[in-house]
């Protein structure tokens, strides 16, 4: 193999590796674009079951310590 052919083979190998790397990055981007798993995608046997009373109860409690600390630190009125 002469010097010109050897350099050409090295360039082709580099470009092939570059192309494979780009394809792998594109595949990773597609998987990332799909987003995180949704909560309703959890299999039914492992999901936490809520009864109707749990679904209807109030969850936000404005007088709790962490909510008061949030508004105090961010200086929202009140």
GUBA-866289 format. One record per atom (N, C-alpha, C): residue number from 1; residue in three letters; atom name; x, y, z. Coordinates in pm, whole numbers, plus 50000, padded with zeros to 5 digits. Each point is the difference from the previous one (the first is absolute). Layout:
<pts>
   n res atom     x     y     z
 NUM ALA   CA     X     Y     Z
...
</pts>
This chain:
<pts>
   n res atom     x     y     z
   1 UNK    N 50083 49885 50000
   1 UNK   CA 49917 50115 50000
   1 UNK    C 50089 50123 50000
   2 UNK    N 49975 50089 49908
   2 UNK   CA 50082 50121 49998
   2 UNK    C 49942 50104 50095
   3 UNK    N 50071 50110 50017
   3 UNK   CA 49964 50102 50100
   3 UNK    C 49865 50065 49971
   4 UNK    N 49967 50026 49876
   4 UNK   CA 49872 50064 49963
   4 UNK    C 49882 49911 50031
   5 UNK    N 50012 49871 49972
   5 UNK   CA 49891 49907 50027
   5 UNK    C 49980 49982 50150
   6 UNK    N 50111 50000 50073
   6 UNK   CA 49992 49985 50145
   6 UNK    C 49928 50121 50063
   7 UNK    N 50034 50120 49954
   7 UNK   CA 49935 50120 50052
   7 UNK    C 49851 50001 49967
   8 UNK    N 49966 49955 49879
   8 UNK   CA 49860 49995 49959
   8 UNK    C 49923 49902 50088
   9 UNK    N 50060 49885 50030
   9 UNK   CA 49933 49902 50086
   9 UNK    C 49981 50055 50140
  10 UNK    N 50097 50074 50051
  10 UNK   CA 49987 50061 50133
  10 UNK    C 49888 50104 50003
  11 UNK    N 49991 50080 49893
  11 UNK   CA 49894 50100 49994
  11 UNK    C 49864 49933 49993
  12 UNK    N 49989 49894 49922
  12 UNK   CA 49872 49929 49991
  12 UNK    C 49960 49940 50134
  13 UNK    N 50098 49945 50070
  13 UNK   CA 49972 49945 50133
  13 UNK    C 49953 50107 50096
  14 UNK    N 50065 50117 49994
  14 UNK   CA 49961 50110 50086
  14 UNK    C 49858 50046 49968
  15 UNK    N 49970 50015 49871
  15 UNK   CA 49867 50045 49961
  15 UNK    C 49893 49896 50034
  16 UNK    N 50035 49873 49990
  16 UNK   CA 49905 49895 50037
  16 UNK    C 49970 50006 50149
  17 UNK    N 50103 50018 50082
  17 UNK   CA 49981 50011 50145
  17 UNK    C 49920 50125 50034
  18 UNK    N 50025 50109 49928
  18 UNK   CA 49927 50123 50022
  18 UNK    C 49852 49981 49966
  19 UNK    N 49972 49931 49892
  19 UNK   CA 49861 49973 49961
  19 UNK    C 49929 49910 50099
  20 UNK    N 50069 49898 50050
  20 UNK   CA 49938 49912 50099
  20 UNK    C 49973 50074 50130
  21 UNK    N 50092 50088 50037
  21 UNK   CA 49980 50081 50120
  21 UNK    C 49880 50093 49985
  22 UNK    N 49985 50057 49884
  22 UNK   CA 49885 50087 49974
  22 UNK    C 49869 49924 50004
  23 UNK    N 50001 49879 49946
  23 UNK   CA 49879 49917 50004
  23 UNK    C 49964 49963 50143
  24 UNK    N 50100 49971 50081
  24 UNK   CA 49974 49967 50140
  24 UNK    C 49947 50121 50074
  25 UNK    N 50053 50117 49972
  25 UNK   CA 49951 50122 50065
  25 UNK    C 49856 50030 49958
  26 UNK    N 49968 49977 49874
  26 UNK   CA 49864 50022 49954
  26 UNK    C 49903 49903 50067
  27 UNK    N 50042 49875 50017
  27 UNK   CA 49914 49903 50066
  27 UNK    C 49978 50038 50146
  28 UNK    N 50102 50051 50065
  28 UNK   CA 49987 50044 50139
  28 UNK    C 49907 50121 50008
  29 UNK    N 50007 50087 49903
  29 UNK   CA 49912 50117 49997
  29 UNK    C 49855 49962 49983
  30 UNK    N 49974 49899 49920
  30 UNK   CA 49862 49953 49981
  30 UNK    C 49948 49942 50130
  31 UNK    N 50083 49925 50071
  31 UNK   CA 49957 49943 50128
  31 UNK    C 49976 50110 50102
  32 UNK    N 50081 50104 49998
  32 UNK   CA 49983 50111 50094
  32 UNK    C 49875 50080 49966
  33 UNK    N 49969 50014 49872
  33 UNK   CA 49883 50077 49959
  33 UNK    C 49871 49931 50041
  34 UNK    N 50005 49869 50020
  34 UNK   CA 49881 49928 50042
  34 UNK    C 49959 50042 50140
  35 UNK    N 50092 50051 50078
  35 UNK   CA 49970 50052 50131
  35 UNK    C 50003 49892 50106
  36 UNK    N 49982 50042 50123
  36 UNK   CA 50002 49904 50110
  36 UNK    C 49874 49913 49999
  37 UNK    N 50007 49892 50073
  37 UNK   CA 49883 49914 50009
  37 UNK    C 49890 50074 50074
  38 UNK    N 49880 49984 49952
  38 UNK   CA 49886 50064 50064
  38 UNK    C 49953 49919 50118
  39 UNK    N 49935 50064 50093
  39 UNK   CA 49951 49931 50119
  39 UNK    C 49893 49898 49965
  40 UNK    N 49921 50027 49897
  40 UNK   CA 49896 49904 49965
  40 UNK    C 50054 49885 49916
  41 UNK    N 50130 49999 49974
  41 UNK   CA 50061 49890 49927
  41 UNK    C 50049 49890 50095
  42 UNK    N 49984 50021 50131
  42 UNK   CA 50043 49901 50099
  42 UNK    C 49906 49881 49991
  43 UNK    N 50053 49879 50002
  43 UNK   CA 49913 49882 49995
  43 UNK    C 49898 50001 50113
  44 UNK    N 49881 49954 49972
  44 UNK   CA 49889 50010 50095
  44 UNK    C 50029 49931 50133
  45 UNK    N 50074 49893 50000
  45 UNK   CA 50027 49929 50124
  45 UNK    C 50090 50077 50095
  46 UNK    N 50084 50090 49949
  46 UNK   CA 50094 50072 50085
  46 UNK    C 49956 50143 50028
  47 UNK    N 49893 50045 49937
  47 UNK   CA 49954 50137 50018
  47 UNK    C 49932 50017 50135
  48 UNK    N 50013 50119 50058
  48 UNK   CA 49933 50028 50125
  48 UNK    C 49853 50025 49971
  49 UNK    N 49915 49937 50075
  49 UNK   CA 49857 50014 49976
  49 UNK    C 49944 50110 50090
  50 UNK    N 49920 50087 49942
  50 UNK   CA 49933 50104 50076
  50 UNK    C 49850 49973 49998
  51 UNK    N 49940 50009 50115
  51 UNK   CA 49854 49987 50001
  51 UNK    C 49941 50138 49972
  52 UNK    N 49868 50007 49994
  52 UNK   CA 49936 50126 49963
  52 UNK    C 50025 50110 50103
  53 UNK    N 50003 49965 50127
  53 UNK   CA 50025 50100 50105
  53 UNK    C 50140 50060 49984
  54 UNK    N 50101 49917 49964
  54 UNK   CA 50135 50051 49980
  54 UNK    C 50008 50093 49880
  55 UNK    N 49925 49969 49895
  55 UNK   CA 50003 50083 49881
  55 UNK    C 49935 50136 50022
  56 UNK    N 49899 50005 50088
  56 UNK   CA 49924 50123 50020
  56 UNK    C 50053 50087 50113
  57 UNK    N 50089 49950 50083
  57 UNK   CA 50045 50078 50115
  57 UNK    C 50089 50117 49955
  58 UNK    N 50002 50102 50082
  58 UNK   CA 50083 50117 49970
  58 UNK    C 50145 49967 50030
  59 UNK    N 50089 50029 49907
  59 UNK   CA 50142 49970 50020
  59 UNK    C 50080 50125 50036
  60 UNK    N 49957 50114 49953
  60 UNK   CA 50072 50124 50025
  60 UNK    C 49954 50056 50134
  61 UNK    N 50095 50022 50088
  61 UNK   CA 49967 50057 50130
  61 UNK    C 50084 50127 50017
  62 UNK    N 49933 50114 49987
  62 UNK   CA 50073 50125 49995
  62 UNK    C 50065 50038 50133
  63 UNK    N 49956 49943 50110
  63 UNK   CA 50059 50035 50128
  63 UNK    C 50111 49905 50043
  64 UNK    N 50040 49910 49914
  64 UNK   CA 50108 49910 50037
  64 UNK    C 50133 50076 50001
  65 UNK    N 50095 49948 50074
  65 UNK   CA 50126 50071 50022
  65 UNK    C 50077 50021 49870
  66 UNK    N 50005 49901 49913
  66 UNK   CA 50081 50016 49879
  66 UNK    C 49937 50099 49903
  67 UNK    N 49868 50010 49996
  67 UNK   CA 49936 50097 49912
  67 UNK    C 50024 50141 50053
  68 UNK    N 49989 50018 50130
  68 UNK   CA 50027 50131 50059
  68 UNK    C 50145 50041 49979
  69 UNK    N 50093 49906 50012
  69 UNK   CA 50141 50031 49979
  69 UNK    C 50026 50039 49854
  70 UNK    N 49932 49935 49907
  70 UNK   CA 50016 50032 49859
  70 UNK    C 49959 50145 49973
  71 UNK    N 49882 50038 50047
  71 UNK   CA 49953 50135 49975
  71 UNK    C 50084 50103 50075
  72 UNK    N 50048 49966 50118
  72 UNK   CA 50081 50093 50076
  72 UNK    C 50134 50025 49929
  73 UNK    N 50062 49894 49950
  73 UNK   CA 50131 50016 49935
  73 UNK    C 49989 50067 49864
  74 UNK    N 49892 49981 49932
  74 UNK   CA 49985 50060 49867
  74 UNK    C 49927 50133 50004
  75 UNK    N 49963 50045 50118
  75 UNK   CA 49938 50130 50024
  75 UNK    C 49873 50023 49920
  76 UNK    N 49917 49897 49992
  76 UNK   CA 49870 50019 49941
  76 UNK    C 49909 50057 50107
  77 UNK    N 49902 50078 49960
  77 UNK   CA 49913 50066 50097
  77 UNK    C 49929 49901 50090
  78 UNK    N 49951 50052 50108
  78 UNK   CA 49923 49913 50087
  78 UNK    C 50038 50004 50143
</pts>
